[in-house]
Amino acid sequence: MSRKHNKLNAMEPMALTVTKLGHDGRGIAHREDGKLIFVDGALPGEQVVVKLTNLHKKYDEGRVIEVITASSDRVDAPCAHFGVCGGCSLQHMSREAQLTLKHSVLAEHLQHFGGIVPQEWLPPLVSDNISYRRKARMGVRYVIKKEKLLVGFRERQASFLAELDSCVVMDPRLGLSITAFRELIGGLEARDHIPQIEVAAGDELDGVAPVALVFRHMNELSKSDRQALIDFCAERGWQCYLQPGNYDTVHKVWPEDGPDRLAYELPFQTPNGTDLRLAFHPNDFTQVNAEINQRMLPLALDLLDIQPEDRVLDLFCGLGNFTLPLATKAREVVGVEGSQAMVLRGQENATANGLNNVSFYMHDLTKEIASQPWATLGFDRVLIDPPRSGALEVLPHIVSLKPKRIVYVSCNPATLARDAGELAKAGYVLLKAGIMDMFTHTTHVESIAVFEKRR
């Protein structure tokens, strides 16, 4: 055991007063000698007993082992595994306090990195605080010494899998099946050679399977193991996939016929006279919170203020989650995405929904784009939904198009703030911004902002 661990083990728990929250949701306190401590599970104003877990030169880390005086924002966690499972870190915090934290993170980043404040703050988009997550990658591990199989997520601040029997934040079709997953894999010959299950759920639609499971396996499965996985999914009407290698090896084994697709509907009328329906492969990127997605899309279109004669550019468009709703309102829409598979998926969905005013192009948006066929078209509005790294490389081209409005959907407030500063330099005003609680009970901050060109 290292000297640091010996020192940690020798240190007695200490009583501290928490003064505020950090951006990561941990409480901030100070030792008697003034050294900063980040306290997992603590809320502002609380007096708590803390056990140190890590020592650093300028700060220490610890976790609450007893609450002496509780904050009015403290609530009972909805999940029995909270504190052990590392999937959520804010279940001890009221919903209002979680939203306040996320709003403050967005506001502070916009001010610090972009030097700007929106003219108006949007009210937060919220959904049910449990049963919302439709996609996840669940770890699997057979513990030989305990003769026990674990399925779920890593323990808090550890690399071990937590021992779970359910997950309240996941779609119940998935979260209430963890025990069944554990029993299924525990009964296989290959129980110690299946490291993960990817789970994905769509809407309950006629003729479309509602759930898909992708089983990663390190060794070739026996005939009986393969049949056991198929039978498990067939009994539930779910799709079953196997993954013997990288993502390119993912293939459907049940049902044998029909497309390898799930689907979800959106409240937009198509030329076919039906609600918009998007099909997706279980490995495709989709928004994990269906209810927030249902509310985010009308908000984005409203912020863009689309007119029937507009041509709209959707960058980082994925399978067309924004592109196709845009196409129900605008004259023409162009979607650009770096993945050929997503471009094909977008085209597939456009055709299936009878939309002929939309086109998709593949291009790496971190690279030069002037020579691209879509780059010379004029656009009235632009929507961008970039990865965590943001949209810095493509901003100069967006600015050169001189769109009337830009809507920026972000999964990282720091890069949104940085890019907002660049747009401000180019003459765009940040009209409105706000958070969208896509990942309740976590510190993840999803946000949306609308910029308008100065007259």
N, C-alpha and C positions, 0 to 999 in steps of 0.2 A: 504494500500500500504506500502511495506517495506521501511526502511530507505534508502537502496541502490537504490531502484527505484526512491524515492524522489530526491536523490542526482543526479541520471542520468538525470532525467527530468529537473533539475535546471541547468545543465551544458550546456553552449553554444557550438555550433559546432566550431571546430577549424581547422585552415589551417595547413597542414602538408606536408612535402616532403617525398616521399616513396623512400627508399634506395635499397630494394631488395625484392624478393619473398620468402615466406616460402614454405615448401614442400606441404602444403595444398592449394597452389595457392593464398593465401592472401598476400597483400602487407605488408611490415614491415616498420614502422616509429617510431619516438621517440617524445614524448612531450618535452616541454621546460625544464621540470625538469628531463629529461633523461629516463622517464619510457617508456617501450616498448609498442607499440600498433600494433595489428594485424588488418589490414584494409581490409574488404571485398570489392571487386570490384576495387582495386587499382593496378597499375602496376609500376614497378621500374622507377624512374626518374620523376614521375608525382608529380605535386603540386595539392593537393586535399583538399576539405573541408569535414571533417569527423564528423559524429554524433556518440558518444560513445553508445554502446549497452550493454556492460557488463564490470563490474569493478572487478579486481582481485588484489591480494596482489602484485604480481611481474609483472603483465602486464594487459593491458586493451584490449578490443575488440571494433571495430567500423565498420561503413559502409560509403562508399562514398555517399555524397549527391550532390556534385558538383565537376567537374573536371576543375581546373584552367588552368593547362598546361598538355596537353595529351601526352602520350608516342606514338612513331611511331608504337608500337605494338598494340595499341588500335584499335579495329574495331567495327562496328555496329553488335550487336547480331542478328543472323538469326531468333530468336524466339521472338515474341511479348510479351511473358510471362517471358522473362529473367529478373531476379531481384526480381521477386515474387515467381515463382516456384523454388523449391530447387533441381530439377532434374539435372541441370547442373550449374556449377559455373565458367566456363572459357569462356563463349561465347563472352565476351568482349575482348578476347585475340586472336591475329592472330594465324593461324594454326602453323606457324613456331615457334612462341614463346611458344605455348603449347608443341610442340615436344622438344624444347630446355629445358623447365622446366622438362619434364618427363625424358629426358636423364640425366639431372643433378641429379635428385633424384636417379636414378639407379646407376650412377657413384659414388655419395657420399656414398650411402649405401654399395656398394661393397668395397670401400676404408675404410669406418669407421668400419663396422661390420666384413668384411672378410679380410681386409688388402691386397686386391689384385686388379689388373687392368687387363682387358683382353688384349691379344696380339693384337686384332683387334676389332674395334667397327663396328657392322653391321649397315647399313643404316636402318632407321625406316620403319616399314611396315605401310602403310597408306591406307585409303579407303575414300569414300565420307564422308564429315563431317556432313551431315544430312541424314535422312531417313535410318539409318543403324540399329537401334535397333529392334530386332525381338521378344524379350520376355520382359515382365514387369508385375509387380503386381501393379494395379491401385486401389487407395483408392476410396471409395464411401461414401458420407455422405449427408443425407437430413437435411438441416438447417431449423428447424421449424419456428424460428422467421422471417426468410426471405422468407419462403415458396419456397426455392430454393434447387435443388439437385446439388452437386458437384461431379465430377469424375476426377481423376488425381493423382497428387503427392503432397506431403507436401510443404507448403510454406518454403521459405529459413529461416533457423534457427528458425523454429516454428513447432508446432505439428498440426496446422490447415491445411486443404486441400486448395490448391490454386484453384482459379476459372479459369479453362482452357476451351478452345474450340477446341484446337488442340495441337499437339506436333511435332515439325519439326525433332527431332532426331529419332523418331520412324518410323518404316516401314509405308509408307503412308496408307496401308490398315488398320493400327491400329491408327496411329496418327491423321488421318483425320476423324476418326470415333468417336472421343470423344464426340462431340455434339450429335451424334446419340445415343451413349451409355447413355448420360445424359437424352435425351428425352425418351428412352426406359424404363429406370428404374424409371424415374420420373412419368411415367404413370402407375406404378404397385401399387397394394394394399400393397405390401411388400417393398415399396420404402425406408422406414427407417429401414429395417431389412436385407439389402444387404450391407455388409461392404467393399467388394472388388471384383474386376474382375481380374483374371489372364489371360493374353493374350499371345498367341504364334503364330508365323507365320513360315511356311516352304516355300519351293520352289513351284512354279506353275507347278505341274506335272500332267500328265494325270491320272485320276482315284484316285487322292489323294487330299483331302480337303486342301486348302492353309492356313487356319487360324482356330484356336480353341479358344473359350472363356469358361472360368471356372467361374461360378457365385457362390460365397460364400453366403449362406443365413442362418440366425440365427433361423428363424421359418419355419415351413412347408409352402411351397408355395401353393397358391390356384390353382385350375385347370386352371383358366384364366391367371394367372401370368406365370405359367409354359408354357402354350401354346404361350404366347407373346414372351418369350425368345426363344422358338423353332422356331417360325415364323421369328423372326429377323435373326437368323442364317441361316435358310433354304432359305430365300430370297437371301442370299449372297453366298450360297454354303459352309458355314462354319460349323464346328462341334460345338455342344453345350453340355456343361457339367454342372452338378450341384454339389455343395459341401456343404452338410448340417452339416458336422462336421470337423474332421481332414482330413489330406491328404488321409487316407485310405477310406474315404467316397466319394471321387471324382468318378463320374460315368457319362457316356455319355448318353444323352437322344435324340440326333439327330446327324446324321441319326441313325435310329434304327438298321440297318445292317451295315456290314463292320467293319474293325478294328479301334480301337481308336488310330490312328496314324497320324502324319504329317510326312513329309520327306524332305530331302535335298540331292542334288547330289554333288559329289566331282570329280575332274578331274583325276581319276585313273582308269585304265582299269582293269576290272574283268575277270575271266575265262569265264564268260558268254558273253564276247565281248561287254559289256555295261559300261557306267560310273558307278562308285561306288555310291550306293544309301543307305542312312541310314534313317531308320524309327525311330520315337520317339514319346512318349506320351507327351502331352502338359505340364505335370508336371516334365518331365525329365530335367536334367541339359543339356543344349546345349550352344555353344558359341553364344552370342547375335548378334555378328557382322559377318554376313555370308561372306562378302567380305574379311575381315581380315582372317577368318578361311580358305578360299580358298587359300590364299597366305601363311599362316602360315604352313600348312601341307607340301607342297613341300619343304619349307625352312627347316623344322625340319628333314625331310628325307635326304635332301642334307647334313645337318650338321652332321647327324649320319654316313654318308658315308657308307650306307648299301651295302653289297655284297650279291650276290645270295645265297651263302652258309651260311649266318649268321642266328643265332637264336637270336631273339630280345625279351626283356622283357619290357612291358609297364605297369607301376605302376600308380595307381589312374586312370584307363583307362576309367571309365564311360561306355557309350554305345558303345565304340569302335571308337571314332572320330579319334584317331591316330592309334589304333590297326589295323583296317582294311586296311587303306592305307599302313601301314607297311607290311601287309600280301601280298600285291601285288608286293612287292619287295624282301622280305626275304624268306629264306627256311622255317622258322617256327617262329611264334609269340605267346607269352603268355601274356594275359592281366589279371591284378589283380585289383579288385575293392571291396570296402567295402559294397556295396549294392547288394543284391541278384536280385532285379529288374533290375539293370543295367547289371549284368552278363547275365541274361536271354535275355535282349535286345541285348547285343553284340552277343550272340549265334544266336539269331534270324536273325540279320543282316548278320552275316557271312554265314549262310545257304542260305539266300535269294540272296546273291551275288556270290554263288558258290565257296566260299573260304573254303577249308578243311585243311589248314595248320595253323589254328589259334585256340586257346583254351582259355577259360575264367574261372577264379577262383574267388570265393568270399573270402575275408579275410580283417580284420581290420589291416591296415598297420602301426598302432601305437603300435601293439602288437607283441609278439615274433613270428617269422616266420620260424624258423629252421625246424619245424616238418611238414611244408606244402609240399604237393607233388611236387609243382613246384619249391620249393626253392633249390632243389639239382641238378636241371638241369644247365648245363653250358650256359652262355649267352655271346654273342660277343658285343652286344650293349644294352643300357638301355635308355628308355625314361621315364621321370617322369613329371607329371603335377599335383602337389599336391594342396590341399586347402591352404588358407592363412596362416595356421599354419606351412606350410612347410613339409619337409621330414626328419627331424632330426632322428626320431626313426628308420627309415628303411635304413639310410645311411650306417651303419656298414655292413649290409648284402650286399648292392650294392657293396661296396668296396671289400668284400670278394669274389665276383664273378669275379673280375678283368676284367670288360669289357673294350674293347679298347676305346670306346667313351660313354659319357653320355650326353644326351640332357635334359636340365631342362627348362620346361615352367613354368613361375611363374606369379601369380597375386598379389604378395607381395614382393617388392624389399628388404625389411628388412630380411625376412626369406630366400630368395634366397641368399643374401649376407652372412648370418650366415652359411648356408649349403655349400656355395662355399668355405668358410674358412675351413670347416671340410674336404671337398674333397681335398683341397690344402694340408692339413696336411697328407692326405693319398696318396699323390703322383700324384694327378691329376692337370693338367695345364688348366687354363681357356683360351681357344683359342679365342673364339669370344663371344660377347654378344651385345644385342641391345633391343630396345623397340618396341612394337607392339601397335599401337594406337587403341586398341579394343574399348575403350570408349571415343571417341572424345568429347571435351568440358567438360570433368570431370578431376579430379586430379588422377583418377585410373591409375596405371602404370602396364601394362602387359609387360612381357619381356621374352626373350629366351636366353639361354646360352649353350655353348658346351664345355665339358671338355674332355681331352685326357690323358690317362695314360702315365706317363713318361717312356721312354725306360729303 
